């Protein structure tokens, strides 16, 4: 369920078969979600339909960060960061954050640099 703060309306988005752990808005029409079912899904806000989904096979996703209106990155508990394009079915780039265990969070800076928060313990 998603609550629209502008009007108080609650909407249901059905597709994940386990609980959703992450949401990130991509643009005015779409958002991305990740659930414990292992799928990343792209949703249309107006139609409430899943437009595309990806199977994540690189561990548990710990965070999702928007890069631009069509790309986002995901961090994992295996030290991997993936750059995804919502229009393709696979990630377009994989980064291994050396020397860390779990990449907890990332942030894309205005100059395009990435910063990471990680934990060395699993």
CNS distance restraints for C-alpha pairs under 8 A (distance, minus, plus):
assign (resid   1 and name CA) (resid  10 and name CA) 6.41 0.50 0.50
assign (resid   1 and name CA) (resid  11 and name CA) 5.40 0.50 0.50
assign (resid   1 and name CA) (resid  12 and name CA) 4.42 0.50 0.50
assign (resid   1 and name CA) (resid  13 and name CA) 6.12 0.50 0.50
assign (resid   2 and name CA) (resid  10 and name CA) 5.54 0.50 0.50
assign (resid   2 and name CA) (resid  11 and name CA) 5.19 0.50 0.50
assign (resid   2 and name CA) (resid  12 and name CA) 6.39 0.50 0.50
assign (resid   2 and name CA) (resid  13 and name CA) 7.57 0.50 0.50
assign (resid   3 and name CA) (resid   8 and name CA) 6.30 0.50 0.50
assign (resid   3 and name CA) (resid   9 and name CA) 5.80 0.50 0.50
assign (resid   3 and name CA) (resid  10 and name CA) 4.47 0.50 0.50
assign (resid   3 and name CA) (resid  11 and name CA) 6.46 0.50 0.50
assign (resid   4 and name CA) (resid   8 and name CA) 5.32 0.50 0.50
assign (resid   4 and name CA) (resid   9 and name CA) 5.31 0.50 0.50
assign (resid   4 and name CA) (resid  10 and name CA) 6.29 0.50 0.50
assign (resid   4 and name CA) (resid  11 and name CA) 7.84 0.50 0.50
assign (resid   5 and name CA) (resid   9 and name CA) 7.48 0.50 0.50
assign (resid  11 and name CA) (resid  48 and name CA) 7.77 0.50 0.50
assign (resid  12 and name CA) (resid  48 and name CA) 7.25 0.50 0.50
assign (resid  13 and name CA) (resid  43 and name CA) 8.00 0.50 0.50
assign (resid  13 and name CA) (resid  48 and name CA) 5.54 0.50 0.50
assign (resid  13 and name CA) (resid  49 and name CA) 6.75 0.50 0.50
assign (resid  13 and name CA) (resid  50 and name CA) 7.86 0.50 0.50
assign (resid  14 and name CA) (resid  49 and name CA) 7.59 0.50 0.50
assign (resid  14 and name CA) (resid  50 and name CA) 7.92 0.50 0.50
assign (resid  15 and name CA) (resid  50 and name CA) 6.93 0.50 0.50
assign (resid  16 and name CA) (resid  20 and name CA) 7.17 0.50 0.50
assign (resid  16 and name CA) (resid  35 and name CA) 6.50 0.50 0.50
assign (resid  16 and name CA) (resid  37 and name CA) 6.65 0.50 0.50
assign (resid  16 and name CA) (resid  39 and name CA) 7.47 0.50 0.50
assign (resid  17 and name CA) (resid  37 and name CA) 6.15 0.50 0.50
assign (resid  18 and name CA) (resid  35 and name CA) 6.10 0.50 0.50
assign (resid  18 and name CA) (resid  36 and name CA) 5.38 0.50 0.50
assign (resid  18 and name CA) (resid  37 and name CA) 5.05 0.50 0.50
assign (resid  19 and name CA) (resid  35 and name CA) 5.44 0.50 0.50
assign (resid  19 and name CA) (resid  36 and name CA) 5.79 0.50 0.50
assign (resid  19 and name CA) (resid  37 and name CA) 7.45 0.50 0.50
assign (resid  20 and name CA) (resid  33 and name CA) 6.97 0.50 0.50
assign (resid  20 and name CA) (resid  34 and name CA) 5.78 0.50 0.50
assign (resid  20 and name CA) (resid  35 and name CA) 3.87 0.50 0.50
assign (resid  20 and name CA) (resid  36 and name CA) 6.39 0.50 0.50
assign (resid  21 and name CA) (resid  33 and name CA) 7.65 0.50 0.50
assign (resid  21 and name CA) (resid  34 and name CA) 5.97 0.50 0.50
assign (resid  21 and name CA) (resid  35 and name CA) 5.26 0.50 0.50
assign (resid  21 and name CA) (resid  36 and name CA) 7.02 0.50 0.50
assign (resid  22 and name CA) (resid  33 and name CA) 5.44 0.50 0.50
assign (resid  22 and name CA) (resid  34 and name CA) 5.14 0.50 0.50
assign (resid  22 and name CA) (resid  35 and name CA) 6.87 0.50 0.50
assign (resid  22 and name CA) (resid  63 and name CA) 6.74 0.50 0.50
assign (resid  22 and name CA) (resid  64 and name CA) 6.95 0.50 0.50
assign (resid  23 and name CA) (resid  31 and name CA) 6.99 0.50 0.50
assign (resid  23 and name CA) (resid  32 and name CA) 5.71 0.50 0.50
assign (resid  23 and name CA) (resid  33 and name CA) 4.48 0.50 0.50
assign (resid  23 and name CA) (resid  34 and name CA) 6.71 0.50 0.50
assign (resid  23 and name CA) (resid  64 and name CA) 7.36 0.50 0.50
assign (resid  24 and name CA) (resid  31 and name CA) 5.61 0.50 0.50
assign (resid  24 and name CA) (resid  32 and name CA) 5.31 0.50 0.50
assign (resid  24 and name CA) (resid  33 and name CA) 6.56 0.50 0.50
assign (resid  24 and name CA) (resid  64 and name CA) 6.52 0.50 0.50
assign (resid  24 and name CA) (resid  65 and name CA) 6.81 0.50 0.50
assign (resid  24 and name CA) (resid  66 and name CA) 6.80 0.50 0.50
assign (resid  25 and name CA) (resid  30 and name CA) 6.30 0.50 0.50
assign (resid  25 and name CA) (resid  31 and name CA) 4.08 0.50 0.50
assign (resid  25 and name CA) (resid  32 and name CA) 6.25 0.50 0.50
assign (resid  25 and name CA) (resid  66 and name CA) 7.31 0.50 0.50
assign (resid  26 and name CA) (resid  30 and name CA) 5.57 0.50 0.50
assign (resid  26 and name CA) (resid  31 and name CA) 4.99 0.50 0.50
assign (resid  26 and name CA) (resid  32 and name CA) 6.80 0.50 0.50
assign (resid  26 and name CA) (resid  66 and name CA) 6.11 0.50 0.50
assign (resid  26 and name CA) (resid  68 and name CA) 6.97 0.50 0.50
assign (resid  26 and name CA) (resid  69 and name CA) 5.10 0.50 0.50
assign (resid  26 and name CA) (resid  70 and name CA) 6.49 0.50 0.50
assign (resid  26 and name CA) (resid  71 and name CA) 7.68 0.50 0.50
assign (resid  26 and name CA) (resid  72 and name CA) 7.76 0.50 0.50
assign (resid  27 and name CA) (resid  31 and name CA) 6.92 0.50 0.50
assign (resid  27 and name CA) (resid  69 and name CA) 5.15 0.50 0.50
assign (resid  27 and name CA) (resid  70 and name CA) 7.76 0.50 0.50
assign (resid  29 and name CA) (resid  44 and name CA) 5.73 0.50 0.50
assign (resid  29 and name CA) (resid  45 and name CA) 5.29 0.50 0.50
assign (resid  29 and name CA) (resid  46 and name CA) 6.74 0.50 0.50
assign (resid  30 and name CA) (resid  42 and name CA) 6.73 0.50 0.50
assign (resid  30 and name CA) (resid  43 and name CA) 5.37 0.50 0.50
assign (resid  30 and name CA) (resid  44 and name CA) 4.72 0.50 0.50
assign (resid  30 and name CA) (resid  45 and name CA) 5.47 0.50 0.50
assign (resid  31 and name CA) (resid  42 and name CA) 5.84 0.50 0.50
assign (resid  31 and name CA) (resid  43 and name CA) 5.37 0.50 0.50
assign (resid  31 and name CA) (resid  44 and name CA) 6.92 0.50 0.50
assign (resid  31 and name CA) (resid  45 and name CA) 7.13 0.50 0.50
assign (resid  32 and name CA) (resid  40 and name CA) 6.87 0.50 0.50
assign (resid  32 and name CA) (resid  41 and name CA) 5.54 0.50 0.50
assign (resid  32 and name CA) (resid  42 and name CA) 4.56 0.50 0.50
assign (resid  32 and name CA) (resid  43 and name CA) 6.18 0.50 0.50
assign (resid  33 and name CA) (resid  40 and name CA) 5.63 0.50 0.50
assign (resid  33 and name CA) (resid  41 and name CA) 5.26 0.50 0.50
assign (resid  33 and name CA) (resid  42 and name CA) 6.66 0.50 0.50
assign (resid  33 and name CA) (resid  43 and name CA) 7.85 0.50 0.50
assign (resid  34 and name CA) (resid  38 and name CA) 7.11 0.50 0.50
assign (resid  34 and name CA) (resid  39 and name CA) 5.86 0.50 0.50
assign (resid  34 and name CA) (resid  40 and name CA) 4.57 0.50 0.50
assign (resid  34 and name CA) (resid  41 and name CA) 6.46 0.50 0.50
assign (resid  34 and name CA) (resid  61 and name CA) 7.48 0.50 0.50
assign (resid  35 and name CA) (resid  39 and name CA) 6.10 0.50 0.50
assign (resid  35 and name CA) (resid  40 and name CA) 7.03 0.50 0.50
assign (resid  36 and name CA) (resid  60 and name CA) 7.81 0.50 0.50
assign (resid  38 and name CA) (resid  55 and name CA) 6.08 0.50 0.50
assign (resid  38 and name CA) (resid  56 and name CA) 5.54 0.50 0.50
assign (resid  38 and name CA) (resid  57 and name CA) 7.42 0.50 0.50
assign (resid  38 and name CA) (resid  60 and name CA) 7.37 0.50 0.50
assign (resid  39 and name CA) (resid  53 and name CA) 6.53 0.50 0.50
assign (resid  39 and name CA) (resid  54 and name CA) 5.60 0.50 0.50
assign (resid  39 and name CA) (resid  55 and name CA) 4.69 0.50 0.50
assign (resid  39 and name CA) (resid  56 and name CA) 5.78 0.50 0.50
assign (resid  40 and name CA) (resid  53 and name CA) 5.55 0.50 0.50
assign (resid  40 and name CA) (resid  54 and name CA) 5.10 0.50 0.50
assign (resid  40 and name CA) (resid  55 and name CA) 6.38 0.50 0.50
assign (resid  40 and name CA) (resid  56 and name CA) 6.80 0.50 0.50
assign (resid  41 and name CA) (resid  50 and name CA) 6.45 0.50 0.50
assign (resid  41 and name CA) (resid  51 and name CA) 7.55 0.50 0.50
assign (resid  41 and name CA) (resid  52 and name CA) 5.90 0.50 0.50
assign (resid  41 and name CA) (resid  53 and name CA) 4.27 0.50 0.50
assign (resid  41 and name CA) (resid  54 and name CA) 6.41 0.50 0.50
assign (resid  42 and name CA) (resid  50 and name CA) 5.74 0.50 0.50
assign (resid  42 and name CA) (resid  51 and name CA) 5.57 0.50 0.50
assign (resid  42 and name CA) (resid  52 and name CA) 5.26 0.50 0.50
assign (resid  42 and name CA) (resid  53 and name CA) 6.12 0.50 0.50
assign (resid  42 and name CA) (resid  86 and name CA) 6.91 0.50 0.50
assign (resid  43 and name CA) (resid  48 and name CA) 6.50 0.50 0.50
assign (resid  43 and name CA) (resid  49 and name CA) 5.65 0.50 0.50
assign (resid  43 and name CA) (resid  50 and name CA) 4.45 0.50 0.50
assign (resid  43 and name CA) (resid  51 and name CA) 5.52 0.50 0.50
assign (resid  43 and name CA) (resid  52 and name CA) 7.39 0.50 0.50
assign (resid  44 and name CA) (resid  48 and name CA) 5.43 0.50 0.50
assign (resid  44 and name CA) (resid  49 and name CA) 5.54 0.50 0.50
assign (resid  44 and name CA) (resid  50 and name CA) 6.43 0.50 0.50
assign (resid  44 and name CA) (resid  51 and name CA) 6.46 0.50 0.50
assign (resid  45 and name CA) (resid  49 and name CA) 7.53 0.50 0.50
assign (resid  52 and name CA) (resid  86 and name CA) 7.53 0.50 0.50
assign (resid  52 and name CA) (resid  87 and name CA) 7.90 0.50 0.50
assign (resid  52 and name CA) (resid  89 and name CA) 7.84 0.50 0.50
assign (resid  53 and name CA) (resid  89 and name CA) 7.28 0.50 0.50
assign (resid  54 and name CA) (resid  89 and name CA) 5.87 0.50 0.50
assign (resid  54 and name CA) (resid  90 and name CA) 6.77 0.50 0.50
assign (resid  58 and name CA) (resid  76 and name CA) 7.03 0.50 0.50
assign (resid  58 and name CA) (resid  78 and name CA) 6.99 0.50 0.50
assign (resid  58 and name CA) (resid  80 and name CA) 7.30 0.50 0.50
assign (resid  59 and name CA) (resid  76 and name CA) 5.91 0.50 0.50
assign (resid  59 and name CA) (resid  77 and name CA) 5.95 0.50 0.50
assign (resid  59 and name CA) (resid  78 and name CA) 5.92 0.50 0.50
assign (resid  60 and name CA) (resid  76 and name CA) 5.44 0.50 0.50
assign (resid  60 and name CA) (resid  77 and name CA) 5.56 0.50 0.50
assign (resid  60 and name CA) (resid  78 and name CA) 7.69 0.50 0.50
assign (resid  61 and name CA) (resid  74 and name CA) 6.35 0.50 0.50
assign (resid  61 and name CA) (resid  75 and name CA) 5.58 0.50 0.50
assign (resid  61 and name CA) (resid  76 and name CA) 4.33 0.50 0.50
assign (resid  61 and name CA) (resid  77 and name CA) 6.50 0.50 0.50
assign (resid  62 and name CA) (resid  74 and name CA) 7.40 0.50 0.50
assign (resid  62 and name CA) (resid  75 and name CA) 5.55 0.50 0.50
assign (resid  62 and name CA) (resid  76 and name CA) 5.24 0.50 0.50
assign (resid  62 and name CA) (resid  77 and name CA) 6.45 0.50 0.50
assign (resid  62 and name CA) (resid 103 and name CA) 7.06 0.50 0.50
assign (resid  62 and name CA) (resid 104 and name CA) 5.55 0.50 0.50
assign (resid  62 and name CA) (resid 105 and name CA) 6.89 0.50 0.50
assign (resid  63 and name CA) (resid  74 and name CA) 5.70 0.50 0.50
assign (resid  63 and name CA) (resid  75 and name CA) 5.33 0.50 0.50
assign (resid  63 and name CA) (resid  76 and name CA) 7.31 0.50 0.50
assign (resid  63 and name CA) (resid 104 and name CA) 6.51 0.50 0.50
assign (resid  63 and name CA) (resid 105 and name CA) 5.50 0.50 0.50
assign (resid  63 and name CA) (resid 106 and name CA) 7.33 0.50 0.50
assign (resid  64 and name CA) (resid  72 and name CA) 6.83 0.50 0.50
assign (resid  64 and name CA) (resid  73 and name CA) 5.68 0.50 0.50
assign (resid  64 and name CA) (resid  74 and name CA) 4.54 0.50 0.50
assign (resid  64 and name CA) (resid  75 and name CA) 6.58 0.50 0.50
assign (resid  64 and name CA) (resid 105 and name CA) 7.80 0.50 0.50
assign (resid  64 and name CA) (resid 106 and name CA) 7.86 0.50 0.50
assign (resid  65 and name CA) (resid  72 and name CA) 5.51 0.50 0.50
assign (resid  65 and name CA) (resid  73 and name CA) 5.32 0.50 0.50
assign (resid  65 and name CA) (resid  74 and name CA) 6.50 0.50 0.50
assign (resid  65 and name CA) (resid 106 and name CA) 6.70 0.50 0.50
assign (resid  65 and name CA) (resid 107 and name CA) 6.57 0.50 0.50
assign (resid  65 and name CA) (resid 108 and name CA) 7.41 0.50 0.50
assign (resid  66 and name CA) (resid  71 and name CA) 6.41 0.50 0.50
assign (resid  66 and name CA) (resid  72 and name CA) 4.29 0.50 0.50
assign (resid  66 and name CA) (resid  73 and name CA) 6.52 0.50 0.50
assign (resid  66 and name CA) (resid 108 and name CA) 7.76 0.50 0.50
assign (resid  67 and name CA) (resid  71 and name CA) 5.36 0.50 0.50
assign (resid  67 and name CA) (resid  72 and name CA) 4.83 0.50 0.50
assign (resid  67 and name CA) (resid  73 and name CA) 6.95 0.50 0.50
assign (resid  67 and name CA) (resid 108 and name CA) 6.47 0.50 0.50
assign (resid  68 and name CA) (resid  72 and name CA) 6.85 0.50 0.50
assign (resid  70 and name CA) (resid  85 and name CA) 5.80 0.50 0.50
assign (resid  70 and name CA) (resid  86 and name CA) 5.49 0.50 0.50
assign (resid  70 and name CA) (resid  87 and name CA) 7.44 0.50 0.50
assign (resid  71 and name CA) (resid  83 and name CA) 7.00 0.50 0.50
assign (resid  71 and name CA) (resid  84 and name CA) 5.52 0.50 0.50
assign (resid  71 and name CA) (resid  85 and name CA) 4.48 0.50 0.50
assign (resid  71 and name CA) (resid  86 and name CA) 6.09 0.50 0.50
assign (resid  72 and name CA) (resid  83 and name CA) 5.85 0.50 0.50
assign (resid  72 and name CA) (resid  84 and name CA) 5.38 0.50 0.50
assign (resid  72 and name CA) (resid  85 and name CA) 6.69 0.50 0.50
assign (resid  72 and name CA) (resid  86 and name CA) 7.91 0.50 0.50
assign (resid  73 and name CA) (resid  81 and name CA) 6.64 0.50 0.50
assign (resid  73 and name CA) (resid  82 and name CA) 5.30 0.50 0.50
assign (resid  73 and name CA) (resid  83 and name CA) 4.33 0.50 0.50
assign (resid  73 and name CA) (resid  84 and name CA) 5.80 0.50 0.50
assign (resid  74 and name CA) (resid  81 and name CA) 5.51 0.50 0.50
assign (resid  74 and name CA) (resid  82 and name CA) 5.25 0.50 0.50
assign (resid  74 and name CA) (resid  83 and name CA) 6.69 0.50 0.50
assign (resid  74 and name CA) (resid  84 and name CA) 7.77 0.50 0.50
assign (resid  75 and name CA) (resid  79 and name CA) 7.27 0.50 0.50
assign (resid  75 and name CA) (resid  80 and name CA) 6.05 0.50 0.50
assign (resid  75 and name CA) (resid  81 and name CA) 4.55 0.50 0.50
assign (resid  75 and name CA) (resid  82 and name CA) 6.72 0.50 0.50
assign (resid  75 and name CA) (resid 103 and name CA) 5.53 0.50 0.50
assign (resid  75 and name CA) (resid 104 and name CA) 6.66 0.50 0.50
assign (resid  75 and name CA) (resid 105 and name CA) 6.55 0.50 0.50
assign (resid  75 and name CA) (resid 106 and name CA) 7.16 0.50 0.50
assign (resid  76 and name CA) (resid  80 and name CA) 5.47 0.50 0.50
assign (resid  76 and name CA) (resid  81 and name CA) 6.38 0.50 0.50
assign (resid  76 and name CA) (resid 102 and name CA) 6.27 0.50 0.50
assign (resid  76 and name CA) (resid 103 and name CA) 5.60 0.50 0.50
assign (resid  76 and name CA) (resid 104 and name CA) 7.20 0.50 0.50
assign (resid  77 and name CA) (resid 101 and name CA) 6.58 0.50 0.50
assign (resid  77 and name CA) (resid 102 and name CA) 4.07 0.50 0.50
assign (resid  77 and name CA) (resid 103 and name CA) 5.86 0.50 0.50
assign (resid  77 and name CA) (resid 104 and name CA) 7.33 0.50 0.50
assign (resid  77 and name CA) (resid 122 and name CA) 7.51 0.50 0.50
assign (resid  78 and name CA) (resid 101 and name CA) 5.91 0.50 0.50
assign (resid  78 and name CA) (resid 102 and name CA) 5.61 0.50 0.50
assign (resid  78 and name CA) (resid 103 and name CA) 7.35 0.50 0.50
assign (resid  79 and name CA) (resid  96 and name CA) 5.99 0.50 0.50
assign (resid  79 and name CA) (resid  97 and name CA) 5.53 0.50 0.50
assign (resid  79 and name CA) (resid  98 and name CA) 7.40 0.50 0.50
assign (resid  79 and name CA) (resid 100 and name CA) 6.01 0.50 0.50
assign (resid  79 and name CA) (resid 101 and name CA) 5.19 0.50 0.50
assign (resid  79 and name CA) (resid 102 and name CA) 5.13 0.50 0.50
assign (resid  79 and name CA) (resid 103 and name CA) 5.29 0.50 0.50
assign (resid  80 and name CA) (resid  94 and name CA) 6.87 0.50 0.50
assign (resid  80 and name CA) (resid  95 and name CA) 5.74 0.50 0.50
assign (resid  80 and name CA) (resid  96 and name CA) 4.75 0.50 0.50
assign (resid  80 and name CA) (resid  97 and name CA) 6.22 0.50 0.50
assign (resid  80 and name CA) (resid 103 and name CA) 7.19 0.50 0.50
assign (resid  81 and name CA) (resid  94 and name CA) 5.83 0.50 0.50
assign (resid  81 and name CA) (resid  95 and name CA) 5.01 0.50 0.50
assign (resid  81 and name CA) (resid  96 and name CA) 6.36 0.50 0.50
assign (resid  81 and name CA) (resid  97 and name CA) 7.37 0.50 0.50
assign (resid  81 and name CA) (resid 103 and name CA) 7.72 0.50 0.50
assign (resid  82 and name CA) (resid  91 and name CA) 6.07 0.50 0.50
assign (resid  82 and name CA) (resid  92 and name CA) 7.42 0.50 0.50
assign (resid  82 and name CA) (resid  93 and name CA) 5.72 0.50 0.50
assign (resid  82 and name CA) (resid  94 and name CA) 4.62 0.50 0.50
assign (resid  82 and name CA) (resid  95 and name CA) 6.26 0.50 0.50
assign (resid  83 and name CA) (resid  91 and name CA) 5.61 0.50 0.50
assign (resid  83 and name CA) (resid  92 and name CA) 5.70 0.50 0.50
assign (resid  83 and name CA) (resid  93 and name CA) 5.07 0.50 0.50
assign (resid  83 and name CA) (resid  94 and name CA) 6.45 0.50 0.50
assign (resid  84 and name CA) (resid  88 and name CA) 7.78 0.50 0.50
assign (resid  84 and name CA) (resid  90 and name CA) 6.90 0.50 0.50
assign (resid  84 and name CA) (resid  91 and name CA) 4.36 0.50 0.50
assign (resid  84 and name CA) (resid  92 and name CA) 5.64 0.50 0.50
assign (resid  84 and name CA) (resid  93 and name CA) 7.27 0.50 0.50
assign (resid  85 and name CA) (resid  89 and name CA) 7.97 0.50 0.50
assign (resid  85 and name CA) (resid  90 and name CA) 7.80 0.50 0.50
assign (resid  85 and name CA) (resid  91 and name CA) 6.66 0.50 0.50
assign (resid  85 and name CA) (resid  92 and name CA) 6.82 0.50 0.50
assign (resid  97 and name CA) (resid 103 and name CA) 7.75 0.50 0.50
assign (resid  99 and name CA) (resid 120 and name CA) 7.39 0.50 0.50
assign (resid 100 and name CA) (resid 118 and name CA) 6.39 0.50 0.50
assign (resid 100 and name CA) (resid 119 and name CA) 6.22 0.50 0.50
assign (resid 100 and name CA) (resid 120 and name CA) 4.77 0.50 0.50
assign (resid 100 and name CA) (resid 121 and name CA) 7.96 0.50 0.50
assign (resid 101 and name CA) (resid 118 and name CA) 7.01 0.50 0.50
assign (resid 101 and name CA) (resid 119 and name CA) 5.75 0.50 0.50
assign (resid 101 and name CA) (resid 120 and name CA) 4.47 0.50 0.50
assign (resid 101 and name CA) (resid 121 and name CA) 5.81 0.50 0.50
assign (resid 101 and name CA) (resid 122 and name CA) 6.00 0.50 0.50
assign (resid 102 and name CA) (resid 118 and name CA) 5.50 0.50 0.50
assign (resid 102 and name CA) (resid 119 and name CA) 5.22 0.50 0.50
assign (resid 102 and name CA) (resid 120 and name CA) 6.45 0.50 0.50
assign (resid 102 and name CA) (resid 121 and name CA) 7.10 0.50 0.50
assign (resid 102 and name CA) (resid 122 and name CA) 6.42 0.50 0.50
assign (resid 103 and name CA) (resid 116 and name CA) 6.84 0.50 0.50
assign (resid 103 and name CA) (resid 117 and name CA) 6.13 0.50 0.50
assign (resid 103 and name CA) (resid 118 and name CA) 4.33 0.50 0.50
assign (resid 103 and name CA) (resid 119 and name CA) 6.59 0.50 0.50
assign (resid 104 and name CA) (resid 116 and name CA) 7.49 0.50 0.50
assign (resid 104 and name CA) (resid 117 and name CA) 5.54 0.50 0.50
assign (resid 104 and name CA) (resid 118 and name CA) 5.05 0.50 0.50
assign (resid 104 and name CA) (resid 119 and name CA) 7.05 0.50 0.50
assign (resid 105 and name CA) (resid 116 and name CA) 5.80 0.50 0.50
assign (resid 105 and name CA) (resid 117 and name CA) 5.17 0.50 0.50
assign (resid 105 and name CA) (resid 118 and name CA) 6.97 0.50 0.50
assign (resid 106 and name CA) (resid 114 and name CA) 6.71 0.50 0.50
assign (resid 106 and name CA) (resid 115 and name CA) 5.54 0.50 0.50
assign (resid 106 and name CA) (resid 116 and name CA) 4.43 0.50 0.50
assign (resid 106 and name CA) (resid 117 and name CA) 6.25 0.50 0.50
assign (resid 107 and name CA) (resid 114 and name CA) 5.72 0.50 0.50
assign (resid 107 and name CA) (resid 115 and name CA) 5.42 0.50 0.50
assign (resid 107 and name CA) (resid 116 and name CA) 6.69 0.50 0.50
assign (resid 108 and name CA) (resid 112 and name CA) 6.07 0.50 0.50
assign (resid 108 and name CA) (resid 113 and name CA) 5.92 0.50 0.50
assign (resid 108 and name CA) (resid 114 and name CA) 4.78 0.50 0.50
assign (resid 108 and name CA) (resid 115 and name CA) 6.74 0.50 0.50
assign (resid 109 and name CA) (resid 113 and name CA) 5.30 0.50 0.50
assign (resid 109 and name CA) (resid 114 and name CA) 6.14 0.50 0.50
assign (resid 109 and name CA) (resid 115 and name CA) 7.62 0.50 0.50
